[in-house]
Amino acid sequence: MKKTGYAVALVAALGATACTDMTPRQQGTLSGGAIGAAAGAGIASIAGGSAWTGAAVGAAVGGTAGYIKGNRQQ
């Protein structure tokens, strides 16, 4: 359990520093895709469907919306 906590902390730290050199369009696409995947998986699980399918659809929709939002910021 202790190793898992360290791994999660390391991934979170690397993920936070990885976004510093990204353009607003890239940041919007990445964050939109991540939020969409989480929301899609959650909604699909609650509705009784496949969480993987929900995550894939949510990531695609969220990534597209994030790309559009980031494109407008540039």
Rosetta silent file (secondary structure, phi, psi, omega in degrees, C-alpha in Angstrom):
SEQUENCE: MKKTGYAVALVAALGATACTDMTPRQQGTLSGGAIGAAAGAGIASIAGGSAWTGAAVGAAVGGTAGYIKGNRQQ
SCORE:     score description
SCORE:     0.000 S_00000001
   1 L     0.000  -35.490 -178.787    0.000    0.000    0.000 S_00000001
   2 H   -66.806  -39.102  179.054    2.878    2.337    0.774 S_00000001
   3 H   -66.752  -35.209  178.943    4.428    1.850   -2.675 S_00000001
   4 H   -64.762  -40.832  177.856    1.109    2.597   -4.347 S_00000001
   5 H   -61.732  -41.226  177.620    0.867    5.921   -2.515 S_00000001
   6 H   -66.153  -39.669  179.624    4.332    6.897   -3.680 S_00000001
   7 H   -64.539  -42.723  179.191    3.529    5.922   -7.244 S_00000001
   8 H   -64.193  -42.852  178.978    0.335    7.981   -7.251 S_00000001
   9 H   -63.404  -39.665  179.237    2.169   10.994   -5.816 S_00000001
  10 H   -65.919  -44.871  179.278    4.911   10.681   -8.428 S_00000001
  11 H   -63.851  -40.688  178.260    2.460   10.457  -11.309 S_00000001
  12 H   -64.087  -40.987  179.208    0.520   13.453   -9.992 S_00000001
  13 H   -66.748  -42.567  178.190    3.688   15.511   -9.663 S_00000001
  14 H   -66.150  -38.437  178.572    4.854   14.597  -13.155 S_00000001
  15 H   -64.805  -36.416 -179.937    1.421   15.315  -14.562 S_00000001
  16 H   -70.630  -36.447 -179.354    1.360   18.760  -12.990 S_00000001
  17 H   -81.922  -18.873 -177.713    4.765   19.722  -14.381 S_00000001
  18 H   -71.179  -22.400 -175.816    4.084   18.295  -17.827 S_00000001
  19 L   -86.281   -3.794 -174.290    1.508   20.966  -18.638 S_00000001
  20 L   -71.120  -29.413 -178.314    3.823   23.959  -18.184 S_00000001
  21 L   -99.171   13.780 -176.893    5.201   23.901  -21.734 S_00000001
  22 L   -94.276  150.439  174.862    1.877   23.265  -23.438 S_00000001
  23 L   -75.307  162.288  176.937   -0.120   25.754  -25.481 S_00000001
  24 H   -57.151  -34.335  178.381   -3.638   26.655  -24.302 S_00000001
  25 H   -64.599  -44.053  179.375   -5.040   24.468  -27.093 S_00000001
  26 H   -67.482  -40.692  178.673   -3.040   21.449  -25.925 S_00000001
  27 H   -64.509  -41.642  179.083   -3.925   22.053  -22.273 S_00000001
  28 H   -64.152  -41.671  179.425   -7.614   22.376  -23.135 S_00000001
  29 H   -64.818  -44.979 -178.875   -7.586   19.189  -25.181 S_00000001
  30 H   -65.945  -49.117 -178.309   -5.796   17.199  -22.484 S_00000001
  31 H   -68.862  -37.674  177.215   -7.868   18.440  -19.568 S_00000001
  32 H   -63.974  -40.770  177.717  -11.122   18.176  -21.519 S_00000001
  33 H   -65.502  -40.411  179.726  -10.324   14.616  -22.494 S_00000001
  34 H   -67.694  -44.753  179.169   -9.454   13.640  -18.923 S_00000001
  35 H   -66.013  -41.002  178.592  -12.551   15.241  -17.445 S_00000001
  36 H   -64.091  -39.497  178.779  -14.718   13.755  -20.192 S_00000001
  37 H   -64.520  -43.729  178.919  -13.301   10.270  -19.650 S_00000001
  38 H   -64.695  -44.552  179.891  -13.966   10.420  -15.928 S_00000001
  39 H   -65.994  -42.663  179.817  -17.479   11.769  -16.412 S_00000001
  40 H   -63.376  -41.445  178.325  -18.282    9.277  -19.162 S_00000001
  41 H   -65.789  -41.000  179.242  -17.089    6.326  -17.101 S_00000001
  42 H   -65.235  -45.607 -179.792  -19.068    7.499  -14.094 S_00000001
  43 H   -65.218  -42.465  179.889  -22.264    8.088  -16.019 S_00000001
  44 H   -64.648  -38.676  178.812  -21.986    4.767  -17.849 S_00000001
  45 H   -65.370  -42.791  179.205  -21.400    2.909  -14.582 S_00000001
  46 H   -65.430  -38.681 -177.968  -24.413    4.525  -12.942 S_00000001
  47 H   -78.157   -9.119  178.260  -26.571    3.826  -15.992 S_00000001
  48 L    92.335   11.927  179.133  -25.506    0.164  -16.034 S_00000001
  49 L   -96.070 -168.246  179.696  -23.401    0.315  -19.194 S_00000001
  50 L   -80.701  123.943  179.401  -19.752   -0.352  -19.899 S_00000001
  51 H   -65.122  -34.662  179.788  -17.457    2.050  -18.052 S_00000001
  52 H   -65.791  -41.976  178.174  -14.773    1.613  -20.732 S_00000001
  53 H   -66.111  -43.148  177.663  -17.154    2.624  -23.512 S_00000001
  54 H   -60.864  -39.772  179.120  -18.372    5.577  -21.479 S_00000001
  55 H   -66.381  -40.693 -179.872  -14.788    6.659  -20.831 S_00000001
  56 H   -65.296  -45.823  179.904  -13.899    6.430  -24.527 S_00000001
  57 H   -66.661  -43.690  179.072  -16.927    8.414  -25.644 S_00000001
  58 H   -62.401  -39.154  178.730  -16.468   10.943  -22.827 S_00000001
  59 H   -65.401  -40.530  179.521  -12.789   11.401  -23.679 S_00000001
  60 H   -65.574  -46.699 -179.203  -13.595   12.031  -27.330 S_00000001
  61 H   -67.946  -45.087  179.877  -16.336   14.551  -26.570 S_00000001
  62 H   -65.637  -39.686  177.719  -14.371   16.235  -23.762 S_00000001
  63 H   -63.934  -39.921  177.542  -11.188   16.398  -25.830 S_00000001
  64 H   -65.198  -45.648  179.066  -13.048   18.016  -28.715 S_00000001
  65 H   -64.146  -40.353  177.678  -14.698   20.557  -26.428 S_00000001
  66 H   -65.805  -36.159  177.223  -11.366   21.286  -24.731 S_00000001
  67 H   -63.441  -44.775 -179.896   -9.679   21.744  -28.105 S_00000001
  68 H   -63.237  -45.391  179.840  -12.299   24.262  -29.172 S_00000001
  69 H   -63.356  -45.766  178.850  -12.055   26.157  -25.876 S_00000001
  70 H   -65.245  -33.897  178.429   -8.252   26.183  -25.970 S_00000001
  71 H   -65.891  -36.549  178.751   -8.269   27.286  -29.600 S_00000001
  72 H   -71.572  -26.995  179.288  -10.406   30.291  -28.696 S_00000001
  73 H   -75.489  -25.414 -179.389   -7.989   31.250  -25.906 S_00000001
  74 L   -79.875    0.000    0.000   -5.049   31.403  -28.293 S_00000001
